[in-house]
């Protein structure tokens, strides 16, 4: 007996409760959970239209772990699409798990322990019921108040969104709805970008990527909300799903030959935009197609035929590992561009030690070694791209041996005809010879490679100097015709050529609207030069502290502050590896033609010193912007940048250097004066006098509070830059900050001196 089909038929015909026996389990065929009722084990709720069912499901067929979720019914021939309720709650004792409704609140209980609650019962309504609606939304309704919805699953999605559901900030409820996917050693989140209509940001292991929803797919709602539209054909099954590094709108197809979920829209739209498009253990080739790496094959051939590659590839020979003992072997993948996503860094003395470390851990799938750093990947390899230059990355891939020793060098599995390969090789050789002999600028990955002579001509023999910093002089130049650039001549760089190129390439991949773009580089002999985009309005300090310049309005200063914060948040939280700037100050904040801020000199610690630990103990920022941990010789983290940012905020507010001969009230140090005034509730007196009081007091108070939190003595008390962005944008409330102890001591000292002088 097909119980699920029978259930759907009965539910469409009647709305009362029908009990159907499925072996030893009872299936509850109703769409409603009444107060005091529960479902457990294999019991389910079914929507009245028979399209959706709710119950405890396993992601894998026959899996041990179960979660509470909703899925389409009767989709034969493919893995069902599941919509987990919010944070997935692990159910290990499947037959003992119970979902029940009490006083307007949902509970999941297992063996007497409450694992999850909906937190929906504001007044403990005894008349509330839970209903699985025909659109797949599971709602708790208070029937005494015109069936008011007091909780709904649409507000708590995991990684999938059904038509009619929304994403973004609901101003009325304060709920910010996002999609989140957690997998082994990886995570991915999609949030609505409130600064752009229809825009979104996808965070992949902390690194942000900007995208835009198409107008035909979503409807923009007030309060920065977007709602997924219903399909034009009511019989079509569609939903949006967040995969690791990709979001797609999927439609169910069953054309007799292929059955599965076909993508109608995807971001990224090809692997050339992002290699996450190809899924795990799959590589984006130079042709822009996805291919499995050696020893792997497509996990779902139907999906690949439908043009959906995120299921990736699976091992042909399973890994042999139990209790850390393994007969697996490693093959060299030496044709990759850059490293896969999310490595773990471990110090090992030799490559053999690095290999042994990986082999001893069953979840380790690959390693790469560059003394003394051992990179290890766990679970999956993601974001793989085939190298199209002679500069490539070498990693060692773990595969099952099956009693056979594989060939020494594993290459990408791409099925092509022999003569075509030969022709391509000839073309590559000719292209290489041409590039070797050509005097034109070469392109290497994302960056242009210049000769020293080219940059000397471009800068007219380095005659137009823009400035001098700790890392070298900066000169204005023009390349490729009229394109203005800023050329930085580095000093103190002792890298080998290949090493320098690799690290510059890494910096070139870091792109954000609030970071100065790296366009190219030069490495000849001991000369090392970087070519950046030119910022016509110069550095922030020239507009804050120099005489004769136009005064920045408060609105512009606030926009600059938020832009700097977003750039730092990207470096700290969204890049593959956290980048600590180490020298945040107005001189390193550049302004473009529209006065949007861009952070300069990021990544210098990585570029100048191979060992990042050595870099952070030898580099010093600028006096006045240094966090206390610099002075006391403590470990340096990204919170040192937060402190420096706080000082810059004070300078944006006041238009003055925080240190100097000028006194502020009874104090010579402006942050001390500002902290006292913030606690007194008098912030308008802190605003740059040249503005004549023309500033939003509420925004000024928020900015001052953020600055005070940023300069707290202990880094644990300082917010992250991501939190700073949300504070400045008014998304979260800010408590009144305490006056840092170090400033309090200065205050007490100043008070003592004043008292003595008066006495």
N, C-alpha and C positions, 0 to 999 in steps of 0.2 A: 504493500500500500504506500503510495506517495503521499506522506503526511502533509508536507508543505503545500503541495498543490491542492489537497483537500481543504487545508486550512484557508487558503486564499479564497476558494469557492464559497465556503461556508460564511466567511467574514463578509464577503460582498453581499450575500443574501440576508444575513441577520446580524444584529448588533449585540445580541445577548452573549453570554459566556458559553462556549462550547468546549468540552473536554475531549481530547483525542489521545488515545494511548499509543505511545511509540516505544515498544519494548517495555522497559521498566520505568520509563519516564512519562510524565504527564505534560502535554503541551497545552498552554492556555491560549486559546484562539480568540482573543479580544483585543481591542485597541486601547482599553482603559484600565488603569490601575486605581482601584478605590482605596480610601483610607483603611488601613489594617490589612490590605491584601499584599501579596508578595509573589515574586517569581524566583525560581532557583533552578540550578542544574541546566537541563535542556529546555526548560519552559521559556516560551517567547510571547511577546505581544506582537500583533500583526495589524497594520493600518487597515482601515475599512476598505480601501481600494485594492488591498492585497499586494501592493508594490513593495512595502517596507516591512521589516521585522526587527524587533529589538530583543536582545538577550545577551547571554555570556558566550562570546565567540573567541576562537583562537586565530591568530594571524596565519598560522601554518596548519595544514591539514594534519589532524591528529596531534597537534601541539599540546604541551602540558600547561603552559601559561594561557589564561583566558582573560578577556577584558569585557567590560560592558560596552556594547556598541549597537549600531544600526546598520543594516545591510539591505541591498536589493534582494528580493526573493526570486528563485527559479531562474537564475542566469546559469545555464548549463554550458560547459565547454570552456570556462575561464574562471580564474580566481575571483570570487565575489568582491565587489567594492564595499569596504567597511568604513563607517563613519564613527570613530570612537568619541565617546562623551568626554570632552575636556581632557584633563590629564589622565592618561591611561592608568587605571588602578589594577595592579597585578592580582589575579585570582589564581591561587595555586591549588586550593582544595575545591575543584570545580563543582562537585556535587553538593558541597556545603555552603556555597556562596548564595546569598539571598539579596534581592533588591526589594525594598518595601517603602511604602509611603506612610508617614505619620505626621499629623499636625502641619500639613503643607510642605513637608521636607522629605526629600528622597534620601535613602540610606543604602549603602552596600555593607553587608555584614558577613563575616566569615568566621566560623567556629567561635561565635560570641564576641568577636572584635569588630568594631565599626571601622571600615577601611576608608570610607568616603561619604561625604554629605553634600547636598546641593546648596546648602546655606541659603535656602529660598524662603524659609518661614520667618517673616518679619513679625507677625502677630500670632503665629501658631494657629492658623485657620484649620478647624476640624472638618470643614466642608470642601477642602481642596481635593482635586483629583489629578492624576497624571494621564495624559493622552498622547498616543503616537499618531500624529496627523498624517494626512494623505501626501504631504510634501516631504515627509521624513523628519519633521521637527517633533521632538519629544518635549511636551510642555507640561508645566504644573499650573493649573488654573484654579482660582478662587471663585467658586460658583456663586458666592453671596454678593460679589461685586461685578455683576454683568460678565461673568466668566473672565475676569481680569487675569492675564498671564503674569505670574509672579516669578517664573523661571522657565527658561527654554534652552534646549541643547544647541540651538543655532547661535547662541551667545558664547558658547564654550566649545568651539570646534578644536580638533586636534590638527590633522594635516589635510582635511578635505572639507569642501564646501558644496552644499546642495543648492540648486536654484531657489531663489527667494531668501537665502541667507546673506548676511552682510559682513563686511570687514571695515575696520577703522574705529574712530573715536565717536561714541554716542554721547553727545554733550548732555542729553537729558538724564542718562543713567551713570555717566562717568566710566562706562565700560569700554575698554579699548580692545577690540577683537582682532586677533591675528591668527595665522596658521603656524604651527610649529611641528617639526619632525625631529625626533631623537633616534639615532641609530648608533650602533656600536662605534664609539670613539668619534662620532661626527654629530653635528646638529645643524638645522636649517630653520630659519624663521622668515615669514613674509609679513610685513606690516604696511599699512597705507601711509604714503608720504603726504603729510598734511600740507606741505608747501606746494604741491603740484596736483592739479585736478586730474583724476584718473591715474595718478602716479603711485608706485609702490617701491619698497626697498626689500630686497631679498638678502638676508644675512646668512652666509655660508661659512660655518666654523668661525664666525666673528667678522668676516669680510663682507662689506656691503656692496650691492649691485643695484643700480637704478633701472626701473622698467616702467612701462605704461600699459594699462589695460585698454583694449580696443573699445570704442564706443558701442559697438553692436553687442558686446558681451556683458557689460555691466551698466548699471544706472547710477549716476552720482546723486547722493542724498545729502541733505544738510547735516552739518556737524562732521564733515570729512569722512562720510560713510560711502562705501560703494556696495551695491547689491547685485548679486549674480542674477542675470535675467533668466526667465524660463525659456525653454526651447520653443521655437515657432510651432513645431509639431508636438502636440501634447503627449503623443505616444513615444517620443524619443526620450531615452534615458541619458542624462548628461550630468556631469559634476566637475568641479575644479579640484585638482589634487596637487599638493606640494610634495615633490620628490626631493631627493638630495641634490640641490643645485638647480632645480628646474620646477616650474609650475606650469600645469597644462589644463586646458578644458577638454574633457574626454567625452566621447559619445559611444554608446554600445552599438556594435555592428555584428550582424550574423547573416552573411550573404551566401551561406551554403558551403563555401570553401574556407573562409577565414572567419573566426569568431573571436571577438575581443574588444578592447577599448581603443578607439581610434582618436588621435589628437586632432582637434579642430583648430587649436591655437596653443602655442608653447612659447615660453620665455626661459632661456634663450631659444631663438628660432633655428639655430644651427650650431654645430660644434665649433665652428670658426669663431663664434662670439664667446662661447664658453664650453670647454670640453666636458663639463658636468653633464651636458646633453647626451653623452654616450653611455652613461652609467658606469657601474663598477667593473674593473678589469677590462675595460674597453678603451680604445685610444682613438682620438681624432686624427685622421691621416692628413697628409698634405693636400689631398683632393677634397677635404671637407666631409669625408664619410667616416662612419664608425666601424671599427674592426676589433675583434677580440685579440688580446695579446696571446703569445704562444702558450699552449697548454690549457686554453679556455675556449668555450663555445657559447653562443647566445643562450641566455637563460630561458627566454620565451620566444621561440621562432615566429609565432603568430604576431606578437607585438612588433618584432623587427620588420615583418612584412607590412605591417600597418604604419610603419614609419615612426614607431615609438620605441626608443632605445634605452630608456632609463632603467629597465630591468637588468641591463648590463650583461655580463658574461659569467659563466660558472665553470668550475674546474672540470676538465675531462677526467682526470684521475684524482680522486679525493685525497685530501691531505691526510697523512698518517701521523697522528699525534695523540698521545694519551698520557696524561700525567707528566707532561714536559718531555717525554721520550718520543723521538721522532726519527723516521727514516727518510724524511723529505730531503730534497736537494734544492740548490739555488742555481738559477740561470741568469746570465747578464742581459739586461735590457739596456742597450747603449745607444738607442736612437730616439730618446725622449727629449722634449724641450721643457726644461724646468722640472721641478719636483711635484709628485702627486700631493693632494690636499692633506693637511693636518698631520705632519710627522711628529713624533716624540723625539726629543733630543737627549742623548745620554753620552757621557764621556767614557770612552774606551781607549786603551792604549794602542790596540792594533785592529786591523780589519778582521782578523780571525776572531778576536774577542767580540767584535760587533756581530759577526755571523753567529757565534755561539750563543750570544744573548737572545737573538731572534729565534734561533732554533729551539731554545729551551722554553719558549712561551708559545703555546698552541695557537693563540690568536694573532701572533705576529705573521704578517704576510710578505714583508719585504724589508730590505735595509739598504742604506748607502753609507759609505764611510769617507770622511775627510778629516784627517787627524787634527785634533783629538775628538772630533764630534761624530757620534754614531747616530744617524737618523733611522728611526724604526717606524713602520706603519702597521697599525693593528686593524683587523676586521676586513677592510676593503681598500683597494686602490682606486681613487677617484680623481677626475680632472687630469687625464693623461693626454698629451699632445705629441704628435710625431715631430721631431726636429727637422727643420728645413734649412738649417745651416750646419756648418762644421762644428759649431759650438753646441754640445749636447750634454745631457745628464746621464750618469751611469747609476743604475740601481740594480740590486740583485733580488729577483723574484723567486718566491718559494713555491715549489710545485710538488705534487705527489710523485714518488719515484716509480711505484708499481713494479719494482724489481729491475727497472731499466734506467740506465744512465742517459740523460738527455744530452743533446749537443751542447757545446761549450757556450755559444752565444745565441740566446733566444731572440729572434726577430719578430716583427709584427706579422700576424697571419693575414695576408692580403692575397687573394687568389687572382693572379694575373698571368697572361701568356708570356712565355720566355722572351720572344722577340721584342715585346713592348717594354719589358724590363731593360733589355739591352739598349733600346733606343733612348729610354729615359736616362740611363746611366751616361750615355754619350752626351745627351743634352746637358746634364748636370756638370759633367767635366768641362764642356765648352763654356758653360755659364761661369764656372769657377775660374777658368783661365781668363775669361773676359774681365771678371771682377778684379783679378790679380793685376791685370795690365791696365785697367781703366783708371783714370785720374778723377773720375766722378765720385761723389759721395756714395758710400755703400749703406745698405740698410741691414741691421742685425737685430732680428726680433722686432721689438717695438721702437727701436732707436736707430738714429742715423750715426754712422761712424765717419768722423772727419779726420783729415790729416792736419798736422800742426800748421802747415803752410796755408791750408784753407782758412783756418781760424785766425791766423795772423793777418791774412788779407781781409777777412770779414770784419775784423775789429780795427782795421787800419793801423796795424802794428801795436795793438792794445793801447790806443791813444785816448779813448774816451772812457775814463774810469768812473764807474758808478759808485764804487765803495770798496772798503777793505774790511775784512772780517778775520776771525780767528782761523778760518780754514783757507784763506787766500783772497786775492783781489778779484773784483767783478768788473767786466768791461762790456760796453754796449757794442753790438755788431749787427750785421745783416747777412742772412744766408738765403739761398734759393730766391734771389731777386730782392724784393722789398721787405721780406720777413724780418722784423726786428727780434733780436735775441739778446740774452745776457750770458756772457761766457765767464765762467769761474775758473781761474787758474789755481788748482789745489797745491798746497804745500804740505810736506811731511807725509806723503803717501808712499809706502814701501811695498806695495803689492806687486806680485808677479802679474804679467799681462793677462793670462787666462783667468786668474783669480779676480782681478779688477773688473774685467769684462763681465764675468758672471754676476758679481755683486751689483754692478751698475745696471745690468739687465733686470735684476730683481727690483731695483728702485724705479726703473722705467715702467714697470708693470703697475706701480702704485699710482692710481689716478683718482683724483677727487677734485670737486669744484673749488675746494678751499685749500688746495695744495698746489704750489708752483710746479708746473709740468716740466719734466725732464725730457728734452727733445733728442739729445745725442751726446756723444762723448768723443774724446781723442785720447789715445794712448800710444805714444812714440818714445822709445827709450825710457827716460825717467820722467817725461812730461805726462801729466794727467790733467785733463780739462773736461769740464762739464758744460753742456749747452742747454740753457733753460729758456722758457718763454719769457718775453720781456714784459715787465709791469710798468706801464707809462706813468702811474701816479706815485711811483717810488715807495719808500718804506713808511710805516705808520708814524715813526718817531718824528719825521720831518713835518708832519701835519699836526702833531700834538705839541711839540716843544719849540719849533723854530719860529722866529719872528717873520712877519710879512706873508705868511701863508693864510689861506682861507680857513676859517674856523669850522670844524666838523660839527654838524648839528647833532642833537641828542639822538634823533631817529637813526642817523647814519652810524653813530658810535655803537648803538645797541645792535644794529645789523652786523657791524664789524665784530663785536664781541661774540655773537651767536655763530658767525662764520668761523672764527678762530676755534671756538669750542667744538664745532662739527669736524673741523680738520683734525684736531687732536684726538677726538673720539674715534675717528677713522683709523688713525695711526695706532692707537692703543688697543682698540677692541675689534676692528673689522679687517685689519690686514692679516695675512696668513701667520706672520710672526709679529708680535708686539714690537713697535718701534718707539723708543723713548727719544724725544728730541734733544733734551739736555740743555737747551739754550733758548728757551722761549722769552722773547723780549720784543719791544716795538720795532727794533731794527731788523728783526727777522720776520716781520709781518709786512708783506707787500700788498699794494693796492692796484687793481686793474683799472681800465679806463672808466668803469662804472663805480669805482670805489668799493668793489667786493674784495674781501681780504683773502690772501693766499699765504700759507706758511712756507717759508723758505728754509733751506739747510736741513731738512729732515733726512734722517738716514746717514748723517755724517759719521756718527759713532761706528756704525756698521762698516762704512766705506773706508775709514781711516785705520781702523784696528780690527784685525781678523777675529781676535778673541773678544767677544762682547763684554765679558767680565772685566778684562783689562781696560777696555774702553771706558767703562763706567766708573772705574776707579782712578783713571788718569785724566779724563776730560773734566773741565770745570766750566761752569757757565759764567754769567756776568754778575758781579757783586750787586746786591740789591734784589736779585731775582732768584737767588739760590735757596733751596729748601734747607731746613736745619740738618737733614741727614747728610748733605754734602759737607757741611762744616764739621760734623762730628764723626765723619768717616764711616757712616753706617751704609748698609746695602741700599742701592739706588733702584727704585722701581718707577713705574709710570706716574706714581703720585708726586714725584718731584716736579714733573711738568705741570701738574694740577696747581701746585704751590706757585710756580712762576706765572701761570695764567691768572691766578688771583691777584698778583701784584700788577700785571698788565691791566686787569679790570680797573683797579684803583686809578691807574694812570689815564685810562680812557675816561673815567668819571671826572677826574679833577683837571686833566690837561696839564699835569705837572709831574715831574719825576718824584718818585716816592721818597727818595733820599736827597739831601742837599742842604743848603744853608737856610732855606726858608722855614719858618716856624708855622705850625698849624695849631691855633689855640695855645696850649701850654706845652705842645709836643713838637719835636722836629721830624718825627717819622709819621708820614701821612696814614699808613694802614692802622697805626695805633689811634690816631685822631678819628679815623673813619669808624673803627670798631666801637669806640666810645659813643659816637654820634648815632650809629645804628641802634645801639642798645637804648639810647635816649629817645629814639623815634624821630630824630631830626636829621633827615638825609639831604634835604634840598641845599643845605649849606655846603655840602661836599661837591656839588656840581661846579664844573668849570665856570669861573666868573665871567668869561667872555660870552657865555650863552645868555647872560642876563636872566637867569631863572627859567629859561624856556626849555622845560623838560617834563616828561610825564613822571609825576611823583611816585606812582605805584610801580612803574617799571624801574625807576631809580632805586627804590627800596629793595626790590627783588635783586637787582644787580649788585647792590652793596652787600646784601645778605650772602649772595653766592660768593662774592669775593672774600668775605670773612670766613666762610666755611672752607674755602680753598686754602687759606693760609694757616690752618690749624697746625699746631706743632707736631702732633702725632699723625702719621700718614693714614692710619686706620680711621681717623675722624674726618678726613677729607673725602669729598664725593668723587666718584669716577667722572670722566669727562662725558660719558653718556648721560649720567645723572645731571651734570651741569647743563647740558643742552636742554633737557626736559625742564629743569628749573627756570632757565632763562626764557624759555618759550611759554612758561606759565602752565605747563601740563601738570606739574605736581606742586603742592604747597611747600613752603620753606619755613622751618622753625627759626626762631630767633637764635642766631649763633652765639656761642660764648666768646668772650675775649680770650684769645690764646694766652697761655700762661706766660710765655716769653714776653708778649706785649704787656701783660699785666705787671710783670716785674719792671719793665721800662717805665710804665705809668707810675708805679709806686716810687721808683727812683726819682722821676721828674718831680713828683709831688713833694718828696723829701727835700729836694734842692730848692724848690720854690718856697717851702715852709722855712728852711734855714735862711734863705735870702731875706724873707719878710721879717724873720725874727731878729 
